[in-house]
Amino acid sequence: GTRTKPADVERADSGIGQMPARKWRSRASETLSSLQAWEAHRPCTDCGERDLPVETDVQNCNQRRADLCEKCRKRRTERKESVLEFVNTEASYGEDLRIIKEEFYLPMQAAGLLSQEQLQGIFSNIQELIDLNENFLEILQEEIDQAFDQGDDDLMTVCIGEIFLEFVNMLPAFQTYCLQQSSSVNMLNALEKEKELLRIFLNVSQNDNTALRRMNLRSFLMAPLQRVTKYPLLLSRIIKATTEYHPDHGSLREAKSRIESHLEHINMKTKQEGNTWTLRSFRQDSKKKREVINIEMRETALKTVGWLREETRFVMEGSLQLAQPPDGQWVKKGSKTLKFQNMQVLLLVNMKRVSESSLESAEPGPVKDAVLVLIRDKNNGKFHLLREPLRLSNCIVSTDPDCDDTFELIEIRREAFVFRDSDRARTHHWFRQIRRYSRELGSWKKRRNALPNIMISTPHTRP
């Protein structure tokens, strides 16, 4: 009769009595309910807010979407729609280009309706636009397919801005086409009056060729103009639905800036040539959106440095005040004694074309060269260089605590320049960017805090 006493049983249960055990159990259930409460208010993966809806049907709930608040879920849907709209409209535009070639250009060439010179006059560089569209569309489509294959149903991994910048050489091709548009339509009108066979062919095509959707050749020839003016709007929609933390956000903004600059440039050239048409749809849009960077400056800068357009990144550009101290002793006298003049300054970087390379990365690898181009501020729209570009590999950039509204750039064995922006924060931003590239490319990387008055006597060799 060795029956165990109830007290011993209690003791065997890791030494906690009945009361503490009950307390522990209630604490465990409290913890569980607080965890569930936290789970119900866990932060949204996109914005960090804590107002997520409680998911009831776990089976049907896509886990990634469940981690999003209502606003971000909606934004992702909008972004996906905007990305697909960009790609689908690019495909439709490509279809119109194919029709121009297959249904008009080739039959007219085969039938000898027009000479090669006349065809060239009407159809301009349409083949170049076709090639660019096919390549662009292929990459876009691959990105979309890959995203879906990897289970990225929201297309968050698709970076339209980055791809657009890879194909930035489309823009000069559009420019060529747009600037010839007026003369090509005039030539078509004149030839149609003059050549009966051409008139018959165009009429029959429009009425009987189902591929043309009862549209005439003139309508199709407008396709590149309509496409290029649509880009800023399509990119704006994607930007609006893309959180600023998204890796493509910066590229999207730069892509929009590049296309707007080109459109502004086309408008200006069109006016100069006395044409009546302008890219109206764009002009109304850009006035509301932002002041467009003048592409004439970029073209002047590119021509001067002689780099390939697709290898060039414009890191910063804008108006800076510049002074040249006569004796390099600007610090002691203070910047008040210096005579400043307004100058347009462009910081250009020559990139090795590696698709992964990003200007945000601090790796010096992909950067081949960096220059500052100084352009005189002219009111009549013509730009003149102040001097040849400043190669940052051959410059020391420094600031002085006593004059924190300026920074100095010394070109080894040559001149010194003092720069400032009207806004102190922007002056510092310019300084940091310029210093970064001068350090990356300069052959004195160890001389971190080079001061303006250090004499450098060693001969400079390129790294």
Buried (B, 14 or more C-beta within 10 A) or exposed (E): EEEEEEEEEEEEEEEEEEEEEEEEEEEEEEEEEEEEEEEEEEBBBBBEBEEBEEBEEEEEEEEBBBBBBEEBBEBBEBBBBBBEEBBEBBEEBBEBBBBBBEBBBEBBBEEEBBEEEBBBBBBBBBEBBBEBBEEBBEEBEEBBEEBEEEEBEBBBEBBBBBBBBBBBEBBBBBBBBBBBBBBBBEBBEEBBEEBEEBBEBBEEBBEEBEEBEEBBBEBBBBBBBBBBBBBBEBBBBBBEBBEEEBBBBBBBBBBBBBBBBBBBBBBBBBEEEEBEEBBEBBBEBBEEBEEBBBBBBBBBBBEBBEBEEEEBBBBBBEEBBBBBBEEBEBBEEEBEEBEBEEBBBBBBBBBEEEEEBBBEEEEBEBBBBBBBBBBEEEEEEEBEBBEEBBBBBBBBBBBBEEBBEBBBBBBBEEBBBBBBBEEEEBBBEBBEBBBBBBBBBBBBEEEEEBEBEEEEEEEEEEE
